[in-house]
Amino acid sequence: MSTWIVDAGPLIFLAKLGRLDLLQQADVVCIPQAVYNETQQYNDAAAAVIAHIARSWLKVCVVRNQQETHTLLTDLDIGEAEVIALAKELQPDRLILDDMDARRLARRYGFSVTGTVGLLLAARLRNGIPSLRTELDRLKAVGFWINPQLEEAILKEAEEVKVSDIGKDEED
């Protein structure tokens, strides 16, 4: 049985894309209370969808070790700190985080980490979505920032190269 713990950013962006189903690859999907609170700050469609799934398959968990959360707050915001503190308690199979500092720290603790873009790439590679490029464009349209070099690399990995890019290597 696989368990994932998800931070607010990926949860909100996947809700905005209508791709929360990508999280259901795990048997158990958890978020700490602070993450749930972050997702509910705005009265929008994403918040409503997240509130709905929190009543069904998304499990909202309380972090028991608040001292651990407090220690992590020196480097992270409350949601990310609770994600890592909860991970130390539950030992999940994966953490879903977009923030680079949180990802680095989670990896130092030995956790497997992916983010919103990684979930979309994995879905594309297993033919779960028709076009990674389309999803990345939609993601950027709702305010997600992606490093252009990373975007190019993952599109190449997904074998989604623009027609205008073909032959560029030979010209250089």
N, C-alpha and C positions, 0 to 999 in steps of 0.2 A: 504494500500500500504506500503510495507516494504522497508526500505533503509538501506544499509550497506555501511560503509566506510572502505577501505582496505589499509593496509600499503604495502610498497614495497616488503618486505621479502615474505609474503604469496603469493603475486601476482606473483613474479618471480618463486617461487618453484612450484606453481600450473601450471604455464606456462610450466616449464620444465617437469612436469609429464603429461602434456596434460589433466589437470583436471580443467581448468578455468570454465568449465560448473558448477562446484560446487558452484560458486559464483552466478549463475543465479537463485538460489532459491529466492533471493531478487528481488523485482520489480525494484529497482534502486540501482545500484552499482556505488559508487563514489570513486575517489581518488583525493587528492590534487595535485596541480601542482608539488610540490617538490617530491612527490612519483613518479609521471610520469617521472620526470627528472632522478630520481635514477634508474628506470627500463630501461632507455635508455642509461646508461653509457657504456654498452658493446654492441658491434655489434654482437649479437648472435641470435639464433632462438627464445629464450624467449623474447628478446626485440622486435623482429619483430612481434611476435604474440600479444604482449601487445599493440604495436603501432596500429596494425590492429583492435583490439577490441575497442581501444580508439576512433576509427572512427565509431564504430557501437554502442554497448550496454554499454560500460564502459564510464562513465561520468567523465571528468577531470574538477575539480572545483577549483576556486580561493578562497583562504581564505581571507575574508574581514578584519578580526581583526588581523592585523600583529603584534600589540602590544602583543596580547595573544600568538602568535607563538613565539615572541622574549622572553617572560617570560618563556615559556616551554622549550626553548633551554638550560636553565641552567641544566636540567636533562635529556634531550632527544636529539636525532639527528633531523635534519630538517624535515625529512619525518614523523617521529612519532609525532613531535610537531605540524606539520600541520594537521595530522590526528585528534589529540585531539582538536585542535583549530577549525577545520571544524565541528567536532562533536558537539562542544558547540554551533555552529551556526545552524546546521541542525537538531540536536536531533535525530540521526538515531536509528534504532532498534538494530543495532549491529555494533561493531568495530571488524575488523579482524586484529589482531596484534600478532606477535610471541615474541617480545622483552619483557622480564619479567618486567622491570622497567616501560615501557609504559603501559603494561597490568594493573599493580598495580595502576598507576596514573589514568588510564581511569576508573577503578572500583571505585576509591575514588570519582570521579566525577559522579558516578552512572550509567555508561554505561555498557551494556552487552557486554562481550568480548569473542571471541574465536580466535583460531589460525589455522594454517595449519593442524595440527594433529587433532584438534577438528572437522574441516570440514570433514576430511577423516573418522573419527570415526562415525560422524553423517550419512555420506553417506553409510557406511558399515551397520549401524543399520537399515537403511531403504532399504537395499539391492540394493543401488545405485552403489556399487562396489563389485566385487566378493571376494576380499581378502584384508583386512586391512594390514596383515603382508607383503604381496607383495608390497603394496603401500608404506609402511614404509621403506622397504628395498630399493625400488627405490628412495625414498626421501633421505635416507642416502647416497645413491650412487652419488647423485648430490650435496652433501655437507651439508645437513641439519643435525644438531646435536639434538638428543633427549636423555633425561635422561633415562637410562636403567630401572629405577623403574617406570617411567611414561609409557614407552613403554610396560612393563609387565602388568601394571594396565589397560591400554586401550585395549590391546589384550585380557585380561581376560574379560573386559566389552563387547568386541565384540564376545566373546566366541570362540576365536581363540587361543587355547592352543596347544603347541607342544605336539606330542605324547610322547616324552621323558619326558615331565613335568607331565603327568598323573601319579598319585600315589606318587608324591614327598611329598605331605603334609602328607600322611600316614607314610612315612619313617622317617620324621623329629621328 
